[in-house]
Amino acid sequence: MSWLLRILLVAAGAIAALFVARDAPNFPVVEGMVAVALIAAIVLVLALTRKK
């Protein structure tokens, strides 16, 4: 389970780095928001694909 979370946070960091510099003081906040958005997108995709 931890490897899944690690992959998600790496992806969130890469996406956040497109919008905010990594040395900006608010980078961890933006990274966290992107991670939450990715989790929501994954849950949405799973919910829609399991619908009959």
N, C-alpha and C positions, 0 to 999 in steps of 0.2 A: 504494500500500500504506500509505503514511503517513497518508492521510486516513481509512482504515479504522481504524487504531490510534487516531487522534485522536478519532474518533466514539466508539469503545469507551471511551476514558479519560474523555471528557465524560460519558458515561452512567454510568460507575463513580463519578465524582465526585458526580453528582446523587443517585445511590442512597445513597452513603456519607453524604452530607449529611443524609439523612433520619434516620440513626441517631446520628451524631457531629457535634458542632459543627465548623465549618470551621477555627476557630482553636484547636482542641484539638491538643495535641502529637502525638497518635497518629493524626491524620487521614490522613496519607500512607500509613500502614500499612494502615488500614482500606480506603482507596481501592484500594490494590494488591490486597488480598484480594478485594474486590468485582470488580475487573478480571479476576483469575484465575478467579473463579467464573463470570463472564460468558463468558470464553473456553471454559471447560469445558462450559457449557450450549450454546454454539453448536456445539462439536464433537460433543456428544451428539446434538443435533437433526440435524446433517448425517449422522452415522453411522446414525441410525435411519431417516431418509428415503431413504437410498440402499440400504437393505436390501431384498432381493428375496424 
